[in-house]
Amino acid sequence: MAALDYAKLNRVQKTAVFLIVIGQEAAARIVRTFNDGELESVCREMAKLPVIDLNTRQDALEEFSSLVDMGYESALGGTSYVRGTLELARGEHRAAYLLERVAPPATGGDGVTPAQFEGVDTRQIFSLVKGEQPQTVAFLLSQLDLSKAGEILRMLEAEQRAAVVECLGEMDSISPEVVQRLANQLNRCGDPQKSAAPTVQRGGGAPFVASLLKTMDKETSRSLLSVLQDRNAALSDTIRKKLFSFDDLAGLPAADLQRILRETEPADLAAALKGPKGETLLKKFTGVMSKRAAESMVEDIGMMAPVRPKDQEAAQDRVMAVVRRLEEQGDITLDGGEDGDGA
């Protein structure tokens, strides 16, 4: 998208730019004072502006500086931004109605495909996104192969890196406006012959983040998860489970399995191993035990009543909590994956 010429914008367009720059919450407080006609006019312009370049942001802030009481900074507009602002200002039902009236129709055009990134140097991609909001960086990383995405993630500042990982983990949709803007910019950086396909590779989510962290060194991965735990504990826990699951215990050496046996409640381990799915891991554990202890464990599990899936998952979580504590203490080592040192 070409840079805007702020001086040539009309009053409604300038208002739309300003409302994007100050962020959804501040914009929502302002548009509550608009009548429906004014709101439709401004939102229609906001929906046409998927991204506001830095110079235009500065021009808008200078002109509207008397209205700015906080250091808001936003770069992304478009339909998704308008929806969020309208929901804050008028509620979800009214927002849906107004959005139908003002949102531009979906259009075709070049999309972002993995092939577009193949010919683009990692540092070029980093330069393209380093000033972008975390959601935008997360989207772009979700389109890259894991090694290239990991390299770019390591280039980011620690705070931005954690925010990007959080966005990646929670990614379930991709703004078409952002897709189009990045496609246009990448077409200028990469091989134009690789930009024709209009499809988007879906990435993101906890499994993607776990795979991404497996490509990174253990210290970086652990630090990211620690920060993410403070920001979003539920997501951090989900990623940890994807990084190293209960079934992955089967790959640990005998000494580590023996240490886990000593530290884990027998009832938890029995419930976690109950059923056909636990047979392989049960054999691993009994293989590092004395014959008598192994026979006793097998007998105890065999005599147990069937365990409900929810209860078994809870038991496995308790076992894994012990495993992670032992790993943090340096008593055992978890293999983070094939592609890196892992976490």
KOLPA-408764 format. One line per 2 residues: number of its first residue (from 1); for each residue x, y, z of C-alpha. Coordinates in nm, 4 decimals. Layout:
NUM	X Y Z ~ ...
% end
This chain:
1	0.0000 0.0000 0.0000 ~ 0.1341 0.3419 -0.0996
3	0.2052 0.5947 0.1746 ~ -0.0795 0.8362 0.2403
5	-0.0483 1.2063 0.1598 ~ -0.1974 1.3378 0.4821
7	-0.2256 1.6957 0.3539 ~ -0.4628 1.5805 0.0778
9	-0.7002 1.3920 0.3084 ~ -1.0405 1.5391 0.3846
11	-1.1715 1.5938 0.7371 ~ -1.3423 1.2541 0.7623
13	-1.0333 1.0728 0.6345 ~ -0.8072 1.2552 0.8805
15	-1.0422 1.1653 1.1639 ~ -1.0299 0.8017 1.0522
17	-0.6500 0.8075 1.0555 ~ -0.6424 0.9612 1.4014
19	-0.8865 0.7055 1.5426 ~ -0.6623 0.4246 1.4181
21	-0.3480 0.5844 1.5579 ~ -0.4795 0.6269 1.9120
23	-0.5946 0.2659 1.9505 ~ -0.9316 0.0942 1.9863
25	-1.0152 0.1853 2.3465 ~ -0.9483 0.5561 2.3024
27	-1.1203 0.5531 1.9624 ~ -1.4248 0.3838 2.1134
29	-1.4610 0.6624 2.3716 ~ -1.4560 0.9212 2.0948
31	-1.6958 0.7525 1.8495 ~ -1.9562 0.7123 2.1243
33	-2.0199 1.0846 2.0724 ~ -2.0876 1.0407 1.6967
35	-2.4322 0.9991 1.5487 ~ -2.4879 0.6996 1.3206
37	-2.4315 0.8994 1.0035 ~ -2.0991 1.0366 1.1246
39	-1.9989 0.6957 1.2561 ~ -2.0698 0.5232 0.9257
41	-1.8706 0.7822 0.7306 ~ -1.5660 0.7601 0.9566
43	-1.5745 0.3811 0.9892 ~ -1.6004 0.3418 0.6137
45	-1.2744 0.5346 0.5813 ~ -1.1130 0.3408 0.8672
47	-1.1955 0.0139 0.6942 ~ -1.0120 0.1331 0.3836
49	-0.6907 0.1950 0.5807 ~ -0.5372 -0.1418 0.6759
51	-0.2064 0.0180 0.7778 ~ -0.0937 0.3689 0.8674
53	0.2666 0.4542 0.7851 ~ 0.4873 0.6284 1.0424
55	0.4892 0.9716 0.8745 ~ 0.1099 0.9774 0.8495
57	0.0814 0.8745 1.2154 ~ 0.3055 1.1654 1.3149
59	0.1094 1.4117 1.0992 ~ -0.2199 1.2986 1.2550
61	-0.0867 1.3217 1.6086 ~ 0.0508 1.6707 1.5456
63	-0.2816 1.7943 1.4085 ~ -0.4890 1.6302 1.6816
65	-0.2291 1.6714 1.9572 ~ -0.4639 1.8746 2.1766
67	-0.6897 1.5681 2.2010 ~ -0.4190 1.3179 2.2850
69	-0.3736 1.2548 2.6566 ~ -0.1804 0.9273 2.6378
71	0.0939 0.7802 2.4227 ~ -0.1248 0.5515 2.2152
73	0.0352 0.4067 1.9052 ~ -0.1390 0.1796 1.6595
75	-0.0456 0.0902 1.3053 ~ -0.3121 -0.1515 1.1843
77	-0.6583 -0.0488 1.0748 ~ -0.8918 -0.2283 0.8378
79	-1.2087 -0.4251 0.9034 ~ -1.0774 -0.6059 1.2116
81	-0.9860 -0.2747 1.3766 ~ -1.3234 -0.1222 1.2930
83	-1.5056 -0.4239 1.4371 ~ -1.3163 -0.4013 1.7652
85	-1.3727 -0.0275 1.7972 ~ -1.7439 -0.0533 1.7206
87	-1.7928 -0.3382 1.9679 ~ -1.6300 -0.1306 2.2416
89	-1.8381 0.1749 2.1523 ~ -2.1786 0.0337 2.0593
91	-2.1849 -0.3334 2.1623 ~ -2.1504 -0.6517 1.9590
93	-2.4971 -0.6533 1.7971 ~ -2.4893 -0.2907 1.6838
95	-2.1294 -0.3313 1.5690 ~ -2.2244 -0.6214 1.3418
97	-2.5031 -0.4139 1.1854 ~ -2.2828 -0.1101 1.1250
99	-1.9955 -0.3194 0.9947 ~ -2.2199 -0.4679 0.7258
101	-2.2880 -0.1155 0.6048 ~ -1.9332 0.0215 0.6058
103	-1.6943 -0.2697 0.5472 ~ -1.5459 -0.2880 0.1973
105	-1.6352 -0.6033 0.0024 ~ -1.3786 -0.8820 -0.0006
107	-1.1541 -0.8644 -0.3020 ~ -0.9233 -1.1058 -0.4683
109	-0.5604 -1.0446 -0.5417 ~ -0.2241 -1.1749 -0.4511
111	-0.1984 -1.3424 -0.1151 ~ 0.0967 -1.4572 0.0894
113	0.2327 -1.8018 0.0136 ~ 0.5326 -1.9833 0.1573
115	0.7037 -1.9590 -0.1822 ~ 0.7138 -1.5796 -0.1522
117	0.9501 -1.6051 0.1421 ~ 1.1959 -1.8524 -0.0096
119	1.3994 -1.5900 -0.1913 ~ 1.3897 -1.3255 0.0828
121	1.6895 -1.2952 0.3127 ~ 1.6149 -1.3379 0.6835
123	1.7498 -0.9928 0.7668 ~ 1.5298 -0.8383 0.4983
125	1.2251 -0.9978 0.6562 ~ 1.3386 -0.8810 1.0004
127	1.3799 -0.5236 0.8723 ~ 1.0312 -0.5448 0.7247
129	0.8591 -0.6449 1.0498 ~ 1.0749 -0.5232 1.3390
131	0.8639 -0.2090 1.3818 ~ 0.5322 -0.3853 1.3346
133	0.2850 -0.4832 1.6006 ~ 0.3218 -0.8326 1.7517
135	0.0141 -0.9645 1.5692 ~ 0.1674 -0.8758 1.2336
137	0.5057 -1.0272 1.3171 ~ 0.3317 -1.3401 1.4449
139	0.1393 -1.3771 1.1208 ~ 0.4533 -1.3473 0.9137
141	0.6443 -1.5985 1.1257 ~ 0.3556 -1.8423 1.0887
143	0.4200 -1.8432 0.7137 ~ 0.7907 -1.9253 0.7370
145	0.9690 -2.2539 0.7755 ~ 1.0615 -2.3170 1.1372
147	1.4343 -2.2524 1.1070 ~ 1.3858 -1.9127 0.9418
149	1.1059 -1.8176 1.1819 ~ 1.3256 -1.9104 1.4781
151	1.6130 -1.7021 1.3451 ~ 1.3911 -1.3945 1.3113
153	1.2378 -1.4519 1.6542 ~ 1.5847 -1.4503 1.8092
155	1.6563 -1.1122 1.6440 ~ 1.3653 -0.9443 1.8224
157	1.4008 -0.7618 2.1524 ~ 1.3048 -0.9777 2.4507
159	0.9782 -0.7950 2.5256 ~ 0.8634 -0.7978 2.1632
161	0.9695 -1.1621 2.1300 ~ 0.7436 -1.2659 2.4172
163	0.4501 -1.0668 2.2784 ~ 0.4970 -1.2255 1.9353
165	0.5083 -1.5762 2.0829 ~ 0.1860 -1.5055 2.2724
167	0.0173 -1.3862 1.9527 ~ 0.1471 -1.6906 1.7654
169	0.0097 -1.9231 2.0292 ~ -0.3347 -1.7671 2.0187
171	-0.3497 -1.7190 1.6437 ~ -0.6718 -1.8548 1.4976
173	-0.7445 -1.6078 1.2201 ~ -0.5525 -1.3836 0.9843
175	-0.6617 -1.0356 0.8828 ~ -0.6973 -1.0226 0.5036
177	-0.5814 -0.6606 0.5080 ~ -0.2529 -0.7581 0.6725
179	-0.2139 -1.0478 0.4287 ~ -0.2495 -0.8138 0.1331
181	-0.0138 -0.5500 0.2718 ~ 0.2624 -0.7975 0.3502
183	0.2129 -0.9625 0.0135 ~ 0.2674 -0.6314 -0.1613
185	0.5815 -0.5567 0.0383 ~ 0.7235 -0.9036 -0.0057
187	0.6629 -0.8894 -0.3782 ~ 0.9096 -0.6006 -0.3865
189	1.1678 -0.7968 -0.1828 ~ 1.1410 -1.1450 -0.3247
191	1.1007 -1.3279 -0.6498 ~ 0.7989 -1.1890 -0.8391
193	0.7550 -1.5256 -1.0074 ~ 0.6564 -1.6745 -0.6700
195	0.3760 -1.4347 -0.5837 ~ 0.0885 -1.5461 -0.8019
197	-0.0942 -1.7965 -0.5825 ~ -0.3729 -1.6353 -0.3763
199	-0.3672 -1.8839 -0.0878 ~ -0.2467 -1.8316 0.2683
201	-0.0617 -2.0938 0.4671 ~ -0.2298 -2.1327 0.8038
203	0.0157 -2.1365 1.0899 ~ 0.0264 -2.0423 1.4522
205	-0.1261 -2.2065 1.7554 ~ 0.0413 -2.3841 2.0456
207	0.1712 -2.6747 1.8295 ~ 0.3458 -2.4304 1.5959
209	0.5022 -2.2415 1.8878 ~ 0.6220 -2.5670 2.0433
211	0.7841 -2.6708 1.7150 ~ 0.9378 -2.3255 1.6844
213	1.0843 -2.3374 2.0349 ~ 1.2373 -2.6768 1.9589
215	1.4588 -2.5061 1.7004 ~ 1.5971 -2.2653 1.9598
217	1.8606 -2.3104 2.2268 ~ 1.7384 -2.4295 2.5656
219	1.8132 -2.1067 2.7517 ~ 1.6208 -1.8875 2.5050
221	1.3287 -2.1284 2.4947 ~ 1.3125 -2.1542 2.8728
223	1.3336 -1.7761 2.9136 ~ 1.0503 -1.7237 2.6655
225	0.8267 -1.9724 2.8435 ~ 0.9033 -1.8099 3.1781
227	0.7980 -1.4671 3.0500 ~ 0.4957 -1.6167 2.8775
229	0.3940 -1.7844 3.2049 ~ 0.3554 -1.4367 3.3572
231	0.1695 -1.3020 3.0548 ~ -0.0551 -1.5978 2.9750
233	-0.0217 -1.8959 3.2080 ~ -0.2796 -2.1112 3.0282
235	-0.1067 -2.0720 2.6929 ~ 0.2348 -2.1355 2.8486
237	0.1105 -2.4593 3.0029 ~ -0.0382 -2.5722 2.6712
239	0.2877 -2.5054 2.4877 ~ 0.4855 -2.6922 2.7533
241	0.2621 -2.9942 2.7008 ~ 0.3253 -2.9792 2.3276
243	0.6993 -2.9401 2.3803 ~ 0.7278 -3.2516 2.5922
245	0.4241 -3.4699 2.6510 ~ 0.3594 -3.7567 2.8885
247	0.4134 -4.0080 2.6065 ~ 0.7577 -3.8555 2.5399
249	0.8768 -3.9979 2.8720 ~ 0.9336 -4.3239 2.6856
251	1.2413 -4.1686 2.5257 ~ 1.4157 -4.0827 2.8524
253	1.7172 -4.2835 2.9726 ~ 1.6811 -4.5420 3.2487
255	1.8395 -4.3210 3.5157 ~ 1.5879 -4.0420 3.4523
257	1.2937 -4.2835 3.4596 ~ 1.4168 -4.4200 3.7912
259	1.4380 -4.0681 3.9347 ~ 1.0821 -3.9960 3.8193
261	0.9626 -4.3178 3.9824 ~ 1.1145 -4.2111 4.3143
263	0.9576 -3.8638 4.3043 ~ 0.6102 -3.9473 4.1700
265	0.3095 -4.0595 4.3724 ~ 0.2458 -4.4281 4.2827
267	-0.1291 -4.3679 4.2562 ~ -0.0760 -4.0842 4.0064
269	0.1589 -4.2898 3.7921 ~ -0.0755 -4.5900 3.7972
271	-0.3741 -4.3795 3.6890 ~ -0.1629 -4.2104 3.4217
273	-0.0528 -4.5473 3.2760 ~ -0.3880 -4.7278 3.2959
275	-0.5248 -4.8579 2.9658 ~ -0.3904 -4.9718 2.6271
277	-0.2356 -4.6332 2.5452 ~ -0.0120 -4.6556 2.8499
279	0.1258 -5.0031 2.7795 ~ 0.4396 -4.8887 2.5950
281	0.5379 -4.6436 2.8665 ~ 0.4500 -4.8949 3.1380
283	0.7012 -5.1352 2.9863 ~ 0.9629 -4.8585 2.9920
285	0.9076 -4.7956 3.3617 ~ 0.8940 -5.1620 3.4615
287	1.2122 -5.2170 3.2611 ~ 1.4096 -4.9997 3.5032
289	1.2570 -5.1530 3.8171 ~ 1.3368 -5.4683 4.0086
291	1.1420 -5.7741 3.8984 ~ 0.9350 -5.7771 4.2142
293	0.8534 -5.4065 4.2022 ~ 0.7640 -5.4322 3.8324
295	0.5286 -5.7241 3.8910 ~ 0.3633 -5.5381 4.1780
297	0.3118 -5.2284 3.9639 ~ 0.1584 -5.4249 3.6764
299	-0.0686 -5.6099 3.9183 ~ -0.1828 -5.2890 4.0875
301	-0.2664 -5.1232 3.7545 ~ -0.4472 -5.4364 3.6356
303	-0.6694 -5.4387 3.9440 ~ -0.7609 -5.0698 3.9085
305	-1.1076 -4.9746 3.7907 ~ -1.1193 -4.7993 3.4514
307	-0.9972 -4.4408 3.4760 ~ -1.2046 -4.1650 3.3214
309	-1.0171 -3.9733 3.0492 ~ -1.0432 -3.6493 3.2488
311	-0.8997 -3.8144 3.5598 ~ -0.6224 -3.9783 3.3608
313	-0.5257 -3.6490 3.2018 ~ -0.5146 -3.4883 3.5465
315	-0.2911 -3.7685 3.6743 ~ -0.0598 -3.7296 3.3760
317	-0.0425 -3.3545 3.4405 ~ 0.0650 -3.4203 3.7998
319	0.3341 -3.6605 3.6813 ~ 0.4550 -3.4051 3.4266
321	0.4667 -3.1358 3.6952 ~ 0.7139 -3.3573 3.8818
323	0.9083 -3.4177 3.5605 ~ 0.9405 -3.0451 3.4884
325	1.0456 -2.9721 3.8452 ~ 1.3202 -3.2326 3.8163
327	1.4278 -3.0867 3.4834 ~ 1.4424 -2.7347 3.6275
329	1.6549 -2.8644 3.9151 ~ 1.8920 -3.0248 3.6664
331	1.8183 -3.3754 3.7939 ~ 1.6963 -3.5018 3.4551
333	1.7270 -3.3794 3.0977 ~ 1.4319 -3.3532 2.8610
335	1.5003 -3.3880 2.4904 ~ 1.3474 -3.0789 2.3305
337	1.3300 -3.2153 1.9777 ~ 1.5207 -3.3190 1.6745
339	1.5905 -2.9768 1.5310 ~ 1.7460 -2.7976 1.8213
341	1.8574 -2.8082 2.1754 ~ 1.5004 -2.7772 2.2895
343	1.3498 -2.6868 2.6208
% end
